Each structure stands twice: as C-alpha cells, then as structure tokens.
Amino acid sequence: MLSPQRFRDARHTKYDFLDHVLVRCPKCAGTAHVAPMAPVAGGGALSVFTRRRLVCRACGLSRDAVGGRLCLYRGRGEAKDPYFGLPLWLQTEMRHGWLWAYNPEHLELIRQFVQAPLRERAPFDGQVRMTLVARLPTWIKSAKNREEVLRAIDRIRSSLVA
C-alpha cells in the first residue's frame, strides 16, 4: 500500500470524534461502546453534552451517563473516555507517552498525519485555532519517531480485529 505524500489538515477537533467512543467494559474487560442516546422527539441536534449510553455486546452491560458531564483527557497516564471515565480501548503506552484514539476514525486520522512526510496546516478561519493534529504531542509529530508510532497504531488497530 502506498503511503500518501501529503496530509492536509481538515480542521478536525477532538469533539468531532466523541459521537462514538470505544472503551474497556468495567464488567468483562471487553470492548464496549459509548454513544449518544436517541434524540428526544422534537429533533434536537446532538452535541457533546447529549446524554450517552455505555453498551457492551459481550456481557450485556448497559449504563446511562448523567447528562452534561464531560471530562476530557488531559494527558496524564492512561486515557479515559469523557463521559464514564473508563479506559479507552484504542490506546497503548509507548516510551514517550500514551498513544490513544476515541474510535477507529480518530486513529486513522492520526495514522494519515504521522505517515505523511508533507503536512499542511489548515488556514486560520477565525474559529478553531488548534486542530486535533496541531495538538498532538511533539513526539508523535517527530519524523524520527514515525516508524515507532506507526507500529503502535498497527498494534492498536489489531486489537479491533481480535
């Protein structure tokens, strides 16, 4: 597979990937999903503060999150989901720190960014100053760590198949 030569920042933020988060189930340690609950009749738009539901298909666990609670990961230790505080499924510890993603789409965006030798920033549009890829730790952005980070991403992706 040929790697793309150029990455153009599409101005994604971490909030763009919160609709579907993969976590470790607190009951069976399998893969569980955190997703928005069905919108109330009236057709209100989903937001990051929309109530969430945790569902594990392996053991049948189902929990509802308290509405309005959102605690984003701040970069210390194992990454947790913002609604239930459970460890993310898509993460691994590396010698420089933790590499993590909320869902496969988030992980794919990081992979595309890391493998591209030419990375173009998105122009400032007056709204979002720091995009998701701009906020990545320096050790992930560094070309000298490219192969190591890509191997870690492949390890994380293989956990989805298993």
C-alpha positions in Angstrom: 0.0 0.0 0.0 1.4 3.4 -1.0 1.5 6.0 1.7 0.1 9.4 1.0 2.8 12.0 0.4 0.7 14.9 1.7 -1.6 15.5 4.7 -4.0 18.4 4.6 -5.5 19.3 7.9 -9.3 19.1 7.6 -9.6 21.2 10.9 -11.0 18.3 13.0 -11.1 18.8 16.7 -11.4 16.1 19.4 -15.1 17.0 19.7 -15.6 15.7 16.2 -14.8 12.1 17.4 -17.0 12.0 20.5 -20.1 10.5 18.8 -18.8 7.0 19.2 -16.1 6.1 21.7 -14.7 2.6 22.3 -13.9 1.8 25.9 -12.9 -1.2 28.1 -16.0 -2.7 29.7 -15.9 -2.4 33.5 -17.7 -5.8 33.9 -16.0 -8.1 31.4 -13.0 -6.1 30.1 -14.2 -6.5 26.5 -14.9 -3.7 24.0 -17.8 -1.5 24.9 -19.3 1.4 23.0 -20.2 4.8 24.3 -22.7 6.5 22.0 -25.3 9.3 22.2 -28.8 8.2 23.3 -31.5 8.6 20.7 -32.5 12.2 20.4 -35.8 13.2 22.1 -38.8 13.7 19.9 -38.5 17.2 18.6 -35.4 16.6 16.6 -32.8 18.4 18.7 -29.3 18.3 17.3 -26.7 16.1 19.1 -24.0 17.9 21.0 -21.1 16.8 23.1 -23.4 17.3 26.1 -26.1 14.9 24.8 -26.7 12.0 27.2 -24.6 8.9 26.5 -25.1 5.2 26.9 -22.5 2.6 27.5 -23.2 -0.7 25.9 -21.2 -3.9 25.9 -22.3 -6.6 23.5 -20.1 -9.2 25.1 -21.7 -9.2 28.6 -24.8 -7.1 28.0 -23.9 -4.3 30.3 -25.8 -1.1 29.7 -25.5 2.2 31.6 -26.6 5.7 31.0 -24.4 8.7 31.8 -25.5 11.7 33.7 -26.3 14.5 31.2 -24.0 17.5 30.9 -20.9 15.8 32.4 -17.9 15.9 30.2 -14.3 15.5 31.4 -11.7 15.4 28.6 -8.4 13.6 28.9 -5.5 15.9 30.0 -2.6 13.8 29.0 -1.5 12.1 32.2 -1.4 8.3 32.4 -3.9 6.0 30.7 -6.5 7.8 28.6 -10.2 7.7 29.8 -13.4 8.4 28.0 -15.0 11.8 28.7 -18.4 10.5 29.8 -17.9 7.5 32.1 -14.2 7.8 32.9 -13.5 4.3 31.6 -10.2 3.4 29.9 -10.2 3.8 26.2 -9.9 0.6 24.1 -7.7 2.1 21.4 -4.6 3.0 23.3 -1.1 1.8 24.1 1.8 3.0 26.2 5.0 3.9 24.3 8.4 5.0 25.7 7.4 8.7 25.2 3.9 8.5 26.5 0.4 7.2 25.6 -0.9 7.0 22.1 -4.7 6.8 22.1 -7.8 7.4 20.0 -11.6 7.6 20.7 -12.6 5.5 17.8 -11.2 3.9 14.5 -11.8 7.2 12.6 -9.8 9.2 15.1 -7.0 6.6 14.9 -7.0 6.7 11.1 -6.6 10.5 11.1 -3.6 10.2 13.4 -2.1 7.5 11.1 -2.6 9.6 8.0 -0.9 12.5 9.7 2.0 10.5 11.1 2.8 8.7 7.8 2.8 11.8 5.6 6.1 13.4 5.0 4.5 16.7 4.0 1.9 18.1 6.4 -0.1 21.2 5.6 -1.7 23.2 8.3 -5.2 24.4 7.9 -5.5 28.2 7.5 -6.9 30.1 10.4 -10.6 30.7 9.9 -11.4 32.7 12.9 -13.0 29.9 14.8 -10.7 26.9 15.6 -7.1 27.9 16.5 -5.7 24.5 17.4 -6.9 21.5 15.4 -6.6 17.9 16.6 -3.4 17.2 14.7 -1.9 20.5 15.9 -2.4 19.5 19.5 -0.7 16.1 19.1 2.3 15.7 21.3 5.7 16.7 19.7 7.0 13.1 20.0 4.1 11.9 17.8 4.8 14.6 15.2 8.5 14.0 15.1 9.8 12.3 11.9 12.4 10.3 13.9 9.5 8.5 15.8 7.4 7.9 12.7 8.1 4.2 12.3 7.6 3.5 16.0 4.3 5.4 16.1 3.0 3.7 13.0 3.9 0.3 14.6 2.0 1.3 17.7 -1.0 2.3 15.6 -1.0 -1.1 13.9 -0.9 -2.8 17.3 -3.9 -0.7 18.4 -5.8 -1.5 15.1 -5.1 -5.2 15.5 -7.0 -5.1 18.9 -10.2 -4.2 16.9 -10.0 -7.4 14.9 -9.3 -9.7 17.9 
